[in-house]
Amino acid sequence: MIASLLAIWPPLALFATSVTVASLPAPMFLRAAAVAGVVILIFDITARTRDFRRVVGRLALDPSLLDRHILRYKPSWCQRTVLYWAADEALGRESRLHVGRQFRNMGYRWFHFFPDRTFTRDCPFLKPKFWRSLVGGTPEIRQGFRDPAE
């Protein structure tokens, strides 16, 4: 139970911040943006919870998929956190540490909050794929296909 909450703490923290800003006597545009954030984060919390459950189930059945999940879940802070705690829940502390090492080796640090390529022309917020993963969760790893490109 605690691992599932730890897995979704980034969107939960952002949700709490958005609710706070929406309830403050702030300018109307700021409160409207916060309300929009609340709605988006409800979808994100639901999707990340679904991701957590799915990854725990998949890793419990086939621990060899962990490295493929690392590639799949690397683009955003929320996804990396989900995988970190799902590996712990399904395979134990050593797997969680392995996931953390792999993400560190890829260059991710504690301050990488924004999704990859946020401040470029390829901003994920402008792509349908980002919004689909926000609503439906991270796509499944397909069996028998090549590893996703880094």
Secondary structure, 3 states (H helix, E strand, C coil): CHHHHHHCHHHHHHHHHHHHHHHCCCCHHHHHHHHHHHHHHHHHHHHHHHHHHHHHHHHHHCHHHHHHHHHHCCCCHHHHHHHHHHHHHHHCHHHHHHHHHHHHHCCCCCCCCCCCCCCCCCCHHHCHHHHHHHHHCCCCCCCCCCCCCC
